[in-house]
Amino acid sequence: MSIFENTVLVDKKVSVVNVILRYLCIALAIFCVLVSIIVYPGILLVPAIIFAVFWYLLKIASQIEWEYTYIEGRLSFARIKAKRKRKNVAKIEMEEVVLIAPSTAHELYNYHNNNQVSVKDCSSKQSGAKTYEVIYKNGSGLGDIIFEPDENMLDMICNRNAKKVIR
């Protein structure tokens, strides 16, 4: 690890709809297997397999982590799905950053009311989590990324870009 490197991993909260659908798929798969065994052998095995596959896909979709990395003046965001697939969401040079502030900061008011700012939520969506927002120049407009850095990452960013960070 270099002197100015920090990585934070945050698990995304599983939605209630995802949990309900997973339990529903399990119940329907078991029901189809039981009906297939009791009523007529093999008649509902295909729907049972389809429900099991759908459950598997929902399970994978619920396992999402966000990775925030700060390396030598570059802030990058990645989504990791099921601890296997990694997709880069954004890579931001600190020269492009306008402001980094807590989501509740009044300095972000103008950006929240601007419809031309593209917003990406890379937070865990857990209640009580301390989220920050990065406002950056995105081509011709502005972008906003919501994330949850730790204190060490904020300290590293502040060391080199103190004027852009509000704590």
Buried (B, 14 or more C-beta within 10 A) or exposed (E): EEEBEBBBEBEBBBEEEBEEBBEBBEEBBEBBBEBBEEEEEEEBBEBBEBBBEBBEEBBBBBBBBBBBBBBEBBBBBBBBBEEEEEEEBBEBEBEBBBBBBEBEBEEBEEBEEEEEBEEBBBBBBEEEEEBBBBBBBBEEEBBBBBBBBEEEBBEBBBEEBEEBBBE
